[in-house]
Amino acid sequence: MEISRRNFLKLGGAWALGLAILPAVKGFAANNPEHLVNPKALAGKRWGLVIDMQKCWPRYQAGCRRCFDTCRREHNIPDIGNKKEEIKWIWTEPYGDAFPDQQHELMAEDIKNNPFIVLCNHCDKPPCVRVCPTRATFKRQDGIVMIDYHRCIGCRYCMAACPYGARSFNFRDPRPYIKELNPAYPTREKGVVEKCTLCVERIDTGLPPACVEVCPAKAITFGDLEDPGSEARQLLKNRYTIQRKPELGTHPSIYYIV
């Protein structure tokens, strides 16, 4: 078959481009439930959490930190020891900081004075995804908001766009600050953003998020928010819940029973 020089160069360019984007293509294919190779992977249209703080507070006040400690070990979260450079996936905030527009001077003391577990809200309309110039931040088909560490250029636009302060930036190489290295999960590098991933590595192998599994009070419920029969939906149906900053229209996937 005869081929012109121009067409040959076109084909060569396409071939080179294909090699360049192949890792990204493989990564994004894994985010499509139709391409999940593990038959045990949990299937859901929009994953979310319902956190019952009334169950959590007694354990927390007694010193329980299992969800935080387990998340740190599972995901190689460094302990920098510097508040300004702290890497946070799941942590606590006072009610006034977590729900600034849902407080008043006469509200219940146990709500006003107790800490609330906070993490990435895995918004249905995530502003972080809209502003990312390299598409390093993206939303999976099952609603989980992810970060491709290899695509992240450290511009921190996503951090500025997130109204929940759920993202952290690695100002230094985090690996020397990891106390217990988990070889099954990738470590990050200096100059990239990271956050809670709702334990996609577990969901894609048929397991719930680690914080859900280890909570001794069973205060965190995981489920498909689009499934009326899921345990999470049943809680939302039968219990009064609140969300963080719902007025912003991001539609968080994390709900709180107070």
Solvent accessible surface area in square Angstrom, and as a share of the most:
residue,aa,sasa,rsa
1,M,237,1.06
2,E,171,0.77
3,I,87,0.44
4,S,59,0.38
5,R,189,0.69
6,R,172,0.63
7,N,70,0.36
8,F,125,0.52
9,L,98,0.49
10,K,126,0.53
11,L,110,0.55
12,G,34,0.32
13,G,42,0.40
14,A,63,0.49
15,W,175,0.61
16,A,52,0.41
17,L,111,0.55
18,G,33,0.32
19,L,97,0.48
20,A,76,0.59
21,I,78,0.39
22,L,78,0.39
23,P,93,0.58
24,A,20,0.15
25,V,76,0.44
26,K,131,0.55
27,G,40,0.38
28,F,66,0.28
29,A,34,0.27
30,A,51,0.40
31,N,21,0.11
32,N,29,0.15
33,P,57,0.36
34,E,153,0.69
35,H,99,0.44
36,L,48,0.24
37,V,145,0.83
38,N,49,0.25
39,P,132,0.83
40,K,151,0.64
41,A,19,0.14
42,L,56,0.28
43,A,91,0.71
44,G,14,0.13
45,K,153,0.65
46,R,36,0.13
47,W,15,0.05
48,G,0,0.00
49,L,1,0.00
50,V,1,0.00
51,I,1,0.00
52,D,11,0.06
53,M,2,0.01
54,Q,75,0.33
55,K,98,0.41
56,C,14,0.08
57,W,10,0.04
58,P,83,0.52
59,R,115,0.42
60,Y,40,0.15
61,Q,122,0.54
62,A,90,0.70
63,G,50,0.48
64,C,34,0.20
65,R,89,0.33
66,R,123,0.45
67,C,15,0.09
68,F,31,0.13
69,D,67,0.35
70,T,13,0.08
71,C,12,0.07
72,R,84,0.31
73,R,109,0.40
74,E,47,0.21
75,H,2,0.01
76,N,2,0.01
77,I,9,0.04
78,P,2,0.01
79,D,60,0.31
80,I,24,0.12
81,G,76,0.73
82,N,59,0.30
83,K,167,0.71
84,K,182,0.77
85,E,30,0.14
86,E,60,0.27
87,I,4,0.02
88,K,53,0.22
89,W,4,0.01
90,I,18,0.09
91,W,29,0.10
92,T,39,0.22
93,E,41,0.18
94,P,76,0.47
95,Y,10,0.04
96,G,23,0.22
97,D,86,0.45
98,A,0,0.00
99,F,1,0.00
100,P,53,0.33
101,D,100,0.52
102,Q,55,0.24
103,Q,85,0.38
104,H,106,0.47
105,E,139,0.62
106,L,150,0.75
107,M,20,0.09
108,A,52,0.41
109,E,105,0.47
110,D,67,0.35
111,I,29,0.14
112,K,69,0.29
113,N,103,0.53
114,N,18,0.09
115,P,31,0.19
116,F,0,0.00
117,I,4,0.02
118,V,0,0.00
119,L,5,0.03
120,C,11,0.06
121,N,3,0.02
122,H,2,0.01
123,C,10,0.06
124,D,52,0.27
125,K,113,0.48
126,P,12,0.07
127,P,18,0.11
128,C,11,0.07
129,V,34,0.19
130,R,166,0.61
131,V,59,0.34
132,C,11,0.06
133,P,73,0.46
134,T,43,0.25
135,R,138,0.50
136,A,3,0.02
137,T,3,0.02
138,F,28,0.12
139,K,77,0.33
140,R,13,0.05
141,Q,118,0.52
142,D,7,0.04
143,G,5,0.05
144,I,0,0.00
145,V,1,0.01
146,M,28,0.12
147,I,13,0.07
148,D,31,0.16
149,Y,43,0.16
150,H,181,0.81
151,R,76,0.28
152,C,24,0.14
153,I,113,0.58
154,G,16,0.15
155,C,50,0.30
156,R,101,0.37
157,Y,122,0.46
158,C,12,0.07
159,M,60,0.27
160,A,91,0.71
161,A,26,0.20
162,C,21,0.13
163,P,36,0.23
164,Y,10,0.04
165,G,45,0.43
166,A,3,0.02
167,R,15,0.06
168,S,6,0.04
169,F,23,0.10
170,N,2,0.01
171,F,92,0.38
172,R,91,0.33
173,D,54,0.28
174,P,2,0.01
175,R,104,0.38
176,P,100,0.63
177,Y,69,0.26
178,I,25,0.12
179,K,163,0.69
180,E,105,0.47
181,L,114,0.57
182,N,36,0.19
183,P,126,0.79
184,A,94,0.73
185,Y,23,0.09
186,P,80,0.50
187,T,40,0.23
188,R,4,0.01
189,E,100,0.45
190,K,135,0.57
191,G,23,0.22
192,V,13,0.07
193,V,1,0.01
194,E,0,0.00
195,K,2,0.01
196,C,12,0.07
197,T,6,0.03
198,L,4,0.02
199,C,9,0.05
200,V,15,0.09
201,E,57,0.26
202,R,24,0.09
203,I,0,0.00
204,D,29,0.15
205,T,63,0.37
206,G,24,0.23
207,L,79,0.39
208,P,41,0.26
209,P,1,0.00
210,A,2,0.01
211,C,13,0.08
212,V,23,0.13
213,E,88,0.39
214,V,26,0.15
215,C,15,0.09
216,P,42,0.26
217,A,21,0.17
218,K,133,0.56
219,A,2,0.01
220,I,8,0.04
221,T,16,0.09
222,F,28,0.12
223,G,6,0.06
224,D,17,0.09
225,L,11,0.06
226,E,92,0.41
227,D,62,0.32
228,P,84,0.53
229,G,60,0.58
230,S,16,0.10
231,E,119,0.54
232,A,0,0.00
233,R,79,0.29
234,Q,73,0.32
235,L,45,0.22
236,L,41,0.21
237,K,157,0.67
238,N,107,0.55
239,R,104,0.38
240,Y,167,0.64
241,T,29,0.17
242,I,16,0.08
243,Q,34,0.15
244,R,9,0.03
245,K,44,0.19
246,P,62,0.39
247,E,103,0.46
248,L,90,0.45
249,G,34,0.32
250,T,9,0.05
251,H,89,0.40
252,P,1,0.01
253,S,0,0.00
254,I,1,0.00
255,Y,40,0.15
256,Y,1,0.00
257,I,3,0.01
258,V,36,0.21
